[in-house]
Amino acid sequence: MASERAASSRTTDEAIGQALLRYRVMATVVGVLLIALIFVAVPLNHLADIPEPSTVLGTAHGWLYGLFFLSAVDLALRARWTLKGFLLTVIAGTVPVLSFFAERRATAKTRAGQRV
């Protein structure tokens, strides 16, 4: 009985909505950091020999990608995503700009009650 309650509370619309919000925030933060890293920090490192931005943004992106991954796992389990949809969404988070398209697609499908 208690396990049924716990399972149903994890998949309620409210729980899925909260997981979706966490996922969207992390996807946006990681996407912005990745763009800053690739298009600002790395050129500064290689063209102007200023390595500090790459170090700081690279470390921040790495740690925050871990949190993004965990938020995607949480949402995928709650919304019952397919393994393929989950993997494509997480991999898209490693490609600058593509992460924003993947987030919009995942959000739209999740809100519509469809499996990603």
C-alpha positions as CSV (number, residue, x, y, z in Angstrom):
1,M,0.0,0.0,0.0
2,A,2.8,2.5,0.9
3,S,4.7,1.6,-2.2
4,E,1.6,2.2,-4.4
5,R,1.3,5.7,-2.8
6,A,4.9,6.5,-3.3
7,A,4.8,5.3,-6.9
8,S,1.7,7.3,-7.7
9,S,3.0,10.4,-6.0
10,R,6.2,10.3,-8.2
11,T,4.1,10.3,-11.4
12,T,1.4,12.9,-10.6
13,D,1.0,15.9,-12.8
14,E,2.3,18.1,-10.1
15,A,5.5,16.0,-9.6
16,I,6.1,15.9,-13.3
17,G,5.6,19.6,-13.6
18,Q,8.1,20.3,-10.8
19,A,10.6,17.9,-12.4
20,L,10.1,19.6,-15.8
21,L,10.8,23.0,-14.2
22,R,14.0,21.7,-12.7
23,Y,15.0,20.2,-16.0
24,R,14.2,23.3,-18.0
25,V,16.3,25.5,-15.6
26,M,19.3,23.2,-15.7
27,A,19.0,22.8,-19.5
28,T,19.0,26.6,-19.9
29,V,21.9,27.2,-17.5
30,V,24.0,24.4,-19.1
31,G,23.2,25.6,-22.6
32,V,24.2,29.2,-21.9
33,L,27.4,28.1,-20.1
34,L,28.3,25.8,-23.1
35,I,27.8,28.6,-25.6
36,A,30.0,31.0,-23.4
37,L,32.6,28.3,-23.1
38,I,32.8,27.4,-26.8
39,F,32.4,30.8,-28.3
40,V,34.1,33.1,-25.8
41,A,36.4,31.2,-23.4
42,V,38.0,28.8,-25.7
43,P,38.8,31.4,-28.4
44,L,40.3,33.6,-25.6
45,N,42.4,30.7,-24.4
46,H,43.7,29.8,-27.9
47,L,43.9,33.2,-29.6
48,A,44.7,35.6,-26.7
49,D,46.5,33.1,-24.4
50,I,44.0,33.8,-21.5
51,P,43.2,30.4,-20.0
52,E,41.3,31.5,-16.9
53,P,37.8,31.8,-18.5
54,S,38.1,28.3,-20.0
55,T,39.1,26.9,-16.7
56,V,36.3,28.6,-14.8
57,L,33.6,28.0,-17.3
58,G,34.7,24.5,-18.2
59,T,34.7,23.5,-14.5
60,A,31.3,25.1,-13.9
61,H,29.8,23.6,-17.0
62,G,31.1,20.1,-16.0
63,W,29.6,20.2,-12.6
64,L,26.3,21.8,-13.7
65,Y,26.0,19.2,-16.6
66,G,26.0,16.6,-13.9
67,L,23.1,18.3,-12.2
68,F,21.4,18.6,-15.6
69,F,21.9,14.9,-16.2
70,L,20.3,14.1,-12.8
71,S,17.3,16.4,-13.5
72,A,16.9,14.7,-16.9
73,V,16.9,11.3,-15.3
74,D,14.4,12.4,-12.7
75,L,12.0,13.8,-15.3
76,A,12.5,10.8,-17.6
77,L,11.5,8.4,-14.9
78,R,8.6,10.5,-13.7
79,A,7.2,11.1,-17.2
80,R,8.2,7.6,-18.5
81,W,10.3,8.7,-21.4
82,T,11.7,6.2,-23.8
83,L,15.4,5.3,-23.4
84,K,16.0,6.6,-26.9
85,G,14.3,9.9,-26.1
86,F,16.3,10.3,-22.9
87,L,19.6,9.5,-24.5
88,L,19.0,11.9,-27.4
89,T,17.9,14.7,-25.1
90,V,21.0,14.2,-22.8
91,I,23.4,14.0,-25.8
92,A,21.9,17.1,-27.3
93,G,22.9,18.9,-24.1
94,T,26.5,18.5,-25.1
95,V,26.1,20.4,-28.4
96,P,26.0,24.2,-28.4
97,V,22.6,25.6,-29.4
98,L,21.1,22.1,-30.1
99,S,20.4,21.8,-26.3
100,F,17.8,24.6,-26.6
101,F,16.0,22.8,-29.3
102,A,16.1,19.5,-27.4
103,E,14.7,21.3,-24.3
104,R,11.8,22.8,-26.2
105,R,10.9,19.5,-27.8
106,A,11.1,17.6,-24.5
107,T,9.0,20.3,-22.8
108,A,6.3,20.3,-25.5
109,K,6.0,16.5,-25.5
110,T,6.0,16.2,-21.7
111,R,3.3,18.9,-21.4
112,A,1.2,17.2,-24.0
113,G,1.5,13.9,-22.1
114,Q,3.5,12.2,-24.8
115,R,6.6,10.1,-24.2
116,V,9.8,11.7,-25.3
